[in-house]
Amino acid sequence: MTSPTLKFRSIIPYMRGEGGFAFIARGRELASKGHHVVNLSIGQPDVPTPDNVIESAVHWLRDKKYTAYTETPGIPELRQAVADYLNERYGSDVDWREVVVTPGTKGAIFLSLATYLDPGDEIIVPEPSYPAYPEGAKILNAKARFVPLRFEGSDKGFKLDMEAIEEAITPKTKMIVVNNPHNPSGAVFTPREIDELVDIAREHKIMILADEIYDNYVYDGSFKSLISYPDWREFLVYTNGFSKTFSMTGWRLGYIVVRREVAEILSKLAVNIWGCPTSFAQKAAVTALKDPDTWKWVEKISKRYAEMRTLLYNELQGIEGVEAWKSRGAFYLFPRISSLLNKVNMNVDEFVNYIIDNYYLIILPGTAFPDTAGKDYVRFSFATSREAILEGAKRFREAVEDLLSKQS
Ligand SMILES: Cc1ncc(COP(=O)(O)O)c(C=O)c1O
């Protein structure tokens, strides 16, 4: 008889992990065996958290007043700092009581889904997608309806497909997810696209779950935050976090902004799940948002990544079968490689595994971003050094040439 410890919920065999985390582990394993690994898969800045933020955390730890539980939705000082950031930057009118601080933006995403989704409900997810939205829905016995982004070629890039989004709406649709700037495509949807999306939400009376975690990494074009609409309280669940902006991925801090009644409900759920976010990390996060030195640091890093984007984009030019679009935001390039895959007779997972095993270059297959739209793409991160990009692009070119030569 099967042991009760092995009798899981019926959904468990269908859960997927996150490609990004699996590939980080794979890179570490290869490096531990002495291989010179080049990792262009990582979704985090290549530099540690700024010194002023680290010093703040150490200070508040030594002070010993912030080692205990805090308020479930976060300390008022941090909630106010988040509201100030959004209001100054996007001309919004967020009240501090509308901010709920969470353990990571992933925590924010899951808490938002758990607040709204009944079993059988649907969310619309433009794909390729960061996996936490559809997987979160799945945990709740709800369902993601995927709508592919339109790739309009290497000069225009990726667009939201409004018609397909409208067609995907059913009576069970609760929300449309929009991650902007977008992981993995590097798209920054235009203000017009965002306006159109908001019109759809208003007309059909469904919510938008916004994830704007890359809002400080916009290189070209203009970015319109969903929190900037005067009537945001009618349709928006807004999420963001500290991981990417301040290189604080390991600190686990994110936040949700919702109208006040909802913030109170979110807090009721959160108190039963995690109690509160980490106390001294919250104090350091206030420093991150309020100290002008941090913003100088953010500007410097973002400028450097803009250069790394151009460098990687240039390096990928002329590689047979690789159609790169110079992304506009986040820190990824997501070239289409369908003609290359056809020529070498491989699917994208086989291709990426070949490159990892033979060239010790870690990139991510587009299939790490559900549902299936990513099957013709690979994701490169350029949140790294010039040397890593040059070496990674060189290995990639050699691998492609090697595979093509085997076909002829
Ligand atoms: C689009 C997107 N949202 C959320 C997250 C998760 O962020 P956090 O570290 O704050 O949980 C990531 C991390 O890669 C991401 O790419």
PDBQT file of the ligand as one rigid body, heavy atoms in Angstrom, charges set to zero:
ROOT
HETATM    1  C1  LIG A 501       8.782  38.687 -14.455  1.00  0.00    +0.000 C 
HETATM    2  C2  LIG A 501       9.251  38.299 -13.104  1.00  0.00    +0.000 A 
HETATM    3  N1  LIG A 501       8.422  38.439 -12.055  1.00  0.00    +0.000 NA
HETATM    4  C3  LIG A 501       8.784  38.055 -10.831  1.00  0.00    +0.000 A 
HETATM    5  C4  LIG A 501      10.043  37.535 -10.591  1.00  0.00    +0.000 A 
HETATM    6  C5  LIG A 501      10.361  37.079  -9.214  1.00  0.00    +0.000 C 
HETATM    7  O1  LIG A 501      10.955  38.065  -8.463  1.00  0.00    +0.000 OA
HETATM    8  P1  LIG A 501      11.274  37.922  -6.922  1.00  0.00    +0.000 P 
HETATM    9  O2  LIG A 501      12.731  37.598  -6.812  1.00  0.00    +0.000 OA
HETATM   10  O3  LIG A 501      10.989  39.292  -6.349  1.00  0.00    +0.000 OA
HETATM   11  O4  LIG A 501      10.411  36.872  -6.355  1.00  0.00    +0.000 OA
HETATM   12  C6  LIG A 501      10.952  37.380 -11.643  1.00  0.00    +0.000 A 
HETATM   13  C7  LIG A 501      12.271  36.785 -11.425  1.00  0.00    +0.000 C 
HETATM   14  O5  LIG A 501      12.967  36.374 -12.327  1.00  0.00    +0.000 OA
HETATM   15  C8  LIG A 501      10.543  37.782 -12.937  1.00  0.00    +0.000 A 
HETATM   16  O6  LIG A 501      11.351  37.661 -13.994  1.00  0.00    +0.000 OA
ENDROOT
TORSDOF 0
